């Protein structure tokens, strides 16, 4: 009886299950196949690197400041790592409370600082390399699950890595959390597939380990608790009992992470700015909130297909709050219902189209604001992982244009045989690539980003606030001529007033206006804006501290003491407020209390150089020269290390 010749896909599948069953002739084919897979994966990784090579010389931008450059914990370097695993993500930046827990990502930022302090180049290199590695791992993973359909895996991977919506993630150092979260989840998917082939316990352990790393990098990786069973059901032959055991293994990892996170963050809600952070909070009722959330999903879908314009901020009031009768909701809702129906129709067939659509819905579930309200209403970075679902579905459709994949032995042969599908992909890559490289330039620094995007998002209070806040920063204006400094400060005031014109309850804007008017020696205006800030948020310790600095500057020490004391009561970990309170005590000749408050500041922040200096001056004033020299020497050492 003549034996049927195995197809290419059957050979690949059998090689994964038991490579030893093949003859030497088949082994040569498998070797050629592995070489082709290697080169295609490298091509994807290389394209990813090229797309973002022009970000390698960029500076720190946006949240890089709160997480890295102005975070006193991150700046401790290697020694910070134990603290990072015991504290929240933003811990170390002033005193902002948050409920985020991403210790692996923040530890890598601390390592970056240890290797080269205040050097953003290290962070940009790490982002680009991690993103390139993601492209490689994505191709390998899709190739495994598609049983060796290299064309589909290649096209889907290329579509993903060239999409311009990723510029916010790759060009912004802070967004390493997004990159690592997906990278570790893809590695976990790889080992789930390998485990499904031979039930190797080591592969299961690695799959669980990578998933735990994903959760410790970005909490939204929890959505892969829906992706893992979906992938196993669609693309493996595991029976239901083994699928359930696998699911509960991953569930146990997720529960362990949740318990660890809860022990660190506690039950205290993160500090937010209500509607300015998430405009859905301002919706009058659930129907408006739901309609607006669906509209935002529709805006994401538009960016998937036509990624222009791209903006770093979409907060109030750039996107309108709409109702169920609004045509924009109806169009968006109709679109998502249509693709959900397509996914359902193809579900039993277990096609990549169905999987890709479901991948999008599952991974976008948290960031959609439909199930729960998160800290922001819309952000391009939130679609970093969900976009992969679209790339999978569309990549599969494009790959079908070339028909059934034939046996190939080289990259050139592969590209020639699939020229139609590859041609379409290259066209998309060129179009998206031009946009990506162009958008990368905008992320060079804060000034470039803010001045560009305030024009693209003119109704966003935050874009005006960020620009206005930056234009008066000391490091930005200090080297400019006096007349230019004055002009920039006035422009800063104009932008900040635009922000409160859009969103009158924006407390941070009033606070910043107070800072500016205090700097230009208009104390009455400064106090007026600080007082307005407290009208909207009476428990803001920063504003109370800033009011105290105005009173201190004009030697109204009793009022300054009241303001600084209130700031320390509202936040017992406010080192600057304690130091300011100590300075007031010293000016009132209450040296014992001054020493107490300076010591509180140093205990909270052991690297607070000015607190050591004024502690030394205080000891000198009471005649204790030995203690004075000790603290003054500490102050000089900290100043020297900061300059270094």
N, C-alpha and C positions, 0 to 999 in steps of 0.2 A: 504494500500500500504506500503510495507516494505521500510524503509528509508536506504539509503546507508551509510555505516560506513565511517566516515571521516578518511583520511590518516593522518599520523603524520605531514606532511608538511602543510596540510590544517588546522589542529588544531593550529599549530604555527602561521600561517598567520592570522587566525581569532582571535586568542588571542591578536595579536598586534593591530588589528583593533578595537576589542570590547571584552575585557576580561570578561565582565559581562554576556555574552550570554552562558557561559559554565555551565554545571551541576557540582555538587560537585565531581563526579567521574572524570570528565575531569580536574577539578581544581587540583586534586591530581597529575594527569599526568603532568600538566603544572608545578606544583611545583617541581616535580622530574626533569623535563626537565631544569628548571631554575637552580637547584642545579648542574646538570651536566655541564651546560654552565659555571657556576661560577668556577667549579673545572678545567675545560679544559682551561679557560682563565688564571687561576692562574698557571697552569702548563706551559703555554707559557711564562708568565712573569717570573716564576722561572728559566726556561731554559735560558732566556735572561740574568738574573742576574748572573747565574753560568758561562755563557760564558765570562763575563767581570769582574768577581770578582777579577781576578789577576791584574787588572789595578788600583785598589783602592789605592795602595801605590805608584803609579807612580808620576813623577814630571811634571813640565811645559815643553812643547815641541813646537817647530816650532812657529806658529802664536800666541800661548799663550802669547808670550813675547810682541808682538805689541798690542794685544787687552787687556791684563790683567797686567802682571807683570811690563812692562815698559811703561804702558799707564797712564799718570799722572791724567787723568780724572777718569778712572776706580778705581784708588787707593784712590780716595776721599771717596769711600764707599757710604753710603746712600745719602749724600749731592750731589753726582754726578748725581743722577737720572734726575732732571730737565734739566741739561745741556745735558745729553745723548739724551733726546727726541728732542733737538734742534740742534744737531750736527750729523755729519756723523759717521760711524761705527769706523773708525780708528782715529778719532779726539782725540788728546791727546798723540799720539805717534810721537815724534820728530815733523815733519811737513809734513808727507806724505799726499797728497791729495787723496781723494777717493770719489766715488759716491755711496757708499753702505750706506744703512739706515736700521739698525736692532736694534732699541732701546730696545725692550723687552729682547733680548738676552744679550746685553751689560749691561743692568740694573741688570740682574741676576748675571753677573760677578762682578759688583760693590757691590752687596749684599754679594756675597761670600767673597770678600775682607773685607767688614765691619765685617762679622761674625768671620773671621779668616785670618788676613792679611798674605800674602805670604805663604799660605798653600794650595797646589794643591789638597790635599786630599778632600777638600770640593767640588771642581769642579768635580773631578772624581766620587765622590758619586752621585752628581746631574746628571751627564751624564748617569751613569748606572741605576739609578732609573727612569729617564725619558725614557730611552730606554726600560726598563722592562715594564713601563706603556704603552709604544707604542705597545708592544707585546700584552698586555691585550686588549687595545682599538682596535687594528687591528682585533683580533679574534672576538670580539663582533660585530664590523662593518660588517665583512664578513658574520658572522652568520645571521645578520639582512637581508642583501641584498640577501643572498642565500635562504631566507625563511626557515631558520633552518637547513641547510645542515652543521651540526657541523663537520663532517669528513673533508669536503673540507676546511672549515674555519680554522680548527685545523692544517691541513697539510700545507696549504699556509702560515699561521702565523709562524709555526715552521721553514719552509724553509727560510723565511725572516730573522728571528732573529738569526739564526745560520750561516748565510752566511759570510765568512771571509772578503769579500770586505768592510764590515761595520767597520772593525777595525780602519781605519783612522778616522772615525766619532766618535765612542764611546770612543776610547782610547785617543783622542785629545780633551782637554777641550773646545777649541775654537769652535769645530764643534757642540756644543750644538745648534747652529742655525739650522743645518740640522735636528736634532732630533725634536726640537720644531716645525719647519715648518711642518713636516709630521704629528706629533702628533695632532696639532691643526686642520689640514686639515681632518684627520680621524674623529675627534670629530664633525667637521662640517658636514661630510658625514653622520654620525650617526643621527644627528638631522634633516638633510634633509629627510632621510628615515622616521623618526618618524613624521615629518611634512606632508609627502606625505600620511600618513595613516589617519590622522584626521584633517589636516589643522589648527593645534593649533598655534596661533600667537607667543606664548612664545617659542615654539620649533624653529620657523623660526628665531626669534630674536637671540637665542643661536647659531644657525647655522651660522648666519651672524657675530656674535661676535667672534666666534672661528676662522672664516676665516680671520677676520681683525687681530686677534692675530697672525695667521700664517704669514700674509704678514709683520707684524711688527717684526717678528722673522727672516724671510728669504725671500728676494724678489722673489726668484724662485717659491714661492708658487702661483704666478700669473698663472702658467700653469694649476692649478686646475680649472681655468675658463673653461677649456676644459673638465676636468674630471667630474665636477658636472652635467652638462647637459647630458653627456654620461651615467652616473650612473642612473640618473632619467629616461632616455629613455629606458635603458636596463632592469631595475629591479623594476620600479614602474608603477602604473596605472594612473598617472596624465595625464589629457588631455593636448593637445597642448597649449591651452591658459594659463593654470596654469604653464606649463613648461616654457613658455616665461616670465611670471611674476616672476617666481623664478629666472630665468637667469638674468633678468634685476635688480633684487634686489641685486644679487651678483656682477653684473657689477658696480652698484653704489658704493659698498664697495671698489671694485678695483680702481675705479676712485678717490675716496676720498683718498685712500692710495697713489696713484700716485701723486696727487696734494700736499699732505703733504710731500712726499719724494722730489718732485721737489722744494718745498719751502726751504727745508733744504740743499739739495745737489747743487741746482742751475743748471746752464747749463755747468759748467766747467767739462771737462772730467777728469777721474781719472788718477793719475800718473801711468804710466806703464813703463816697460823696453822692450817694443816692442817685437821683436822676441824671446828674452830670456824667456818672460812670455808665449807667445803664438806663437809657431813655425809656425802657419798657416799664420802669417803676412809676413813671409819670402817667401811664395809661389810666384812664378813669375807671375801667372795669376789665374783667377777664376777656371779654370779646375783643376789645381794642388791643389788649396785650397779645392775644393769640393772633389776630390779624396782622399786627405789626411784626411779630416774630416770623410769621410765614412770609411776609414781604421781604424781610431781611434774608431769609433763605433763598428767596427768588433773586435778590441782588447778588448773593453768592453764586447762584447758578449762572447768572449773566456774566460774572467775572470768570467763571470756568471756561466759557466759550469765547468771550470777548473781554480780555483782562485790561480794560482801560475805562476810566482812569484808576490808578491804584493810589490809595491814600493811607497814611498811618493812623488816622483817627476818624471815626464815624459817630462820635458821641453827640449829645444834644446840642443843637437841634438840627443836625444835618439830615437825619432821617425823620420824616413826619410820623406821628402816631396816627394810625388809620383804623377804620372800622370794617366790619364784614361786608359792607356794601361797596367799598372802594374797589374800583376796577383793577388796581394793582394787586390787591389781595386775591381777587377772583382769578386773575391770570396766573399768579404764583401757585395758588392752591390747586388750580386745575392742572398745572404742569406736574406737580408732585403726585397728585392722584394718578395721573396718566402713567408716570414711570413706576409707581407702586404697583399698578395693574400689570404692567409689563413684567416686573419682577415676580409677581405671583404666577403669571401664566408660564414663565420659564422655570419656576421653582422646582417642579417635579422632574424636569429634564436636567436639572442641576447644571445649568449653563453659566458661563462666565458673565453673561449679561445680567442675569438675576443676582449672582454673587456680588458683582460690582455695585449695583444699585442698592442692595441691602447693606453692603459695606459702608456706603455713604450715609444711609439713614442711621445705622448703628453708631458709627464713630462721630457723627454730627449731633447725636441725640442730646448730649449735655450742653454743648456750646450753642445749640439752637435757641435756648431760652424758652422752649415750649414745655419741657418737663419740669425744669427748675430755673429760677433766675440766677444768673452768674454775675460776676463782677463787671462785665461789659456787655454792651448790646451787639456790637459787630466789630470784628477784627480779622484782617486777612490771615494772620497767623493761626487763627482758630480752624481754618480750613486746610491746614498743611496735611494732615492725615486723611480727612474725609475726601479730599480731591483724588486720592488714590483710587477710590471706588469708581469715579468717572473715567479715569485713565484705563482701568481694567476693562470696563464695559466698551469704551470706544476703541481701545487698543485691540480688543478681540474682534470687533466689527471690521476694523481696517485690515487686520491680518487675514480675514476670510476673503478679501478681494483677490489675493494671490492664489486662492484655492488650497488644495491639500499640499502640505509640505513634503517635498521629495528629499531623498537622501543627498546630503551635501558633505563635502570633505574639507572645505576651506571657507574663510570669510568672504572672499571674492565670489565663490560659487554660490554661497548663501545669499548675498546681496543681488546677484544676477537673477537667480531663480525666483526671487521675491521682489522684483524690481517695482511692480505696481504698488504694493503695500508700502515698500520702503520709500518710494518716490513721494507718496502722500505724506508719510511721516516726516520726511526731510523738509517738505514745504511748511508743515506746521512748526517744525523745529526752528527753521529760519525766521518765521514770523514771530514766534514766541521768544526766540533767542535775542532778537533785536530789542524787543521790549524789555526783556530781563536785564540785559547789559546796560541799557539806557536807564532803567529804574534803579539799578545798583548805584549809579553815580549820585543819585539824590540822597542816598544813605551815607554819604561821605562824613558828614558831621551834623550837629544839631541845627546850625544856621542854615545850611543847604536844605535840610529836610523841612524845617519849619517854614522858610520863605517860599518853598515850592508848593507845599501841601496846603498852606493857608488859602491859596488861590483855587485849589481843587476842592477844598471842603470849607467854603466861606461861611456856612451856617453852623459850623461846629464851634462851640465856645472854647473847647480845649485847644484847637489849633491856634486861635488868637491868644489864648492864655500862654501856651508854650512859647510862642514867638515873642510876646510881650515880656514874659519872664526872662527869656534868654537875652534880649537886647539890652538889658540893664545889668547883666551879670558882670561882676568885677573882672573876671578873667577875659571877658570879651571886649570890654571898653578900656581897660587900663592903659594900653599902649597907644591909644588913639589921641589925637589932638583934643584940647579942651572943648573947642567948638563942636567937634564931631561927637564927643561924649554927650554934650548937652542935647544935641539933635537926636541921638539914639535914645536917650532917656525920655524925651518928649514923645518919640515914636512908640516907645514901650508903653507909655501911659495911654496913648491912643488905642493900641492893640488890646490892652487890658480892659479898657472901658468898652470896647466892642464885645469882649467876652461876657461882661455882666449885662450888656444890652441884650445879648442872646439868651443868657441864663442868669437872671438877677440873683439867684440864691447861691451863686458860686463863691463860697467862703474864701477859698484860696486866692481868688483875684483881689478881693478887698484887702486881705492880708498883705499881698504883694504891693498893692498901691500904697498901703501904709508904710512899708519898708522904703519905697522910693521917695515918698514925701518926707520921711524922716531923714533920708540921706541928703536931700537938697534943702534941708533946714526949714521945713514948713511943718512944725510940730502939731499945729492945730488940725491941719489936713490929715496928718498921719493918724492922730487920735480918732478923728472922725471915721476914717476908713476901718481902723481896727475895731471901733465900736460897732460899726455896721456888720463887720465879720462876726462879732459875738452875737449880734441879733439873730443870725442864721444858725450859728453853732456856738452857744455860750460855753461849751466845755472843751474848746480847742486850746490846749496848753500853749501851743506856739504863739497864738495871738496874745494871750496873757503875758507871755514872756516878752514879746515885742513891745507891748504897751509899757512894760517895765523899763525897757531900754530907753524909751523916749523920756520917761520921768527921770531916769538916772542921768541921762545926758544933760538935762536941765536942772540937775541937783535937787529934784524933789524926791528925796530918799524915802520918806514915809510911804508915799504912793507907790514908789518903785518896789519897796518891800512887799506891799500888799499884792502887787501884780505877780512878782516872782514867786511869792509863797503860794498863790493860787495855782500857778503853773506846776509847781512841785506837788501840790495836793492832787491835781488832776492826773499827773503822771509822775509817780515816785522814782522813775528811772530817767528823768530828764536832767542829765549832767550839766548842760549849759545853764539851765534855770538855777540849779544849786550854786554854780559858780558865780552867776550874776547876783544871787542873793548874798553870797559871801562878800562880794565886792561892796554891796550896799552896807552890810554890817561893818566892814572895814572903814568905810567913809564916815560911819557914825561912831567910830572908835569902839565898837563892840567886837573886839578881836577874838574873844573866846568863841562867840557864835560864828564869826567869820571862818575860823579854823575848822569848826565843825562842818560848815556847809561846803567849804573847799574839799574837805576830806570825803564828804558824801559824793561830790562830783568825781573825784579820783577813783573812788571805789566802784562807781558805776562805769566809768571809762578810764581805765588805767593808762591810756595813751593821750589823755587830755592835757596837752602841753601848757596851755594858759592857766589851768587850774594849779599846776605845780608852781608856775611862776608867781602867781598872786599868793599862794600859800607861803612861798619863800619870803615875799615882801612883808606879809603879815607877821611872820616870825621875826623878821628884822625890826619891825615896828615895836615889838614887845621886848626886844633886846636879846633874843635867843639866836645868836649868829650861827651856831652849829647847825641847828635845824634849818635856818634860812639858807645856808650854803648847800645843804643836802637837797632841798627842793629846787633851788635855783639851778644846781648842776643837773638834776633830773630834767628840768625844763630845757636846758641847752642840749642835752643828749637827744631828747625827743625832737627838738627843732632840727638838729643835724640829720637825724634819721629820716625825717620827713622830706628834707631837701634832697637827700640822697635818693 
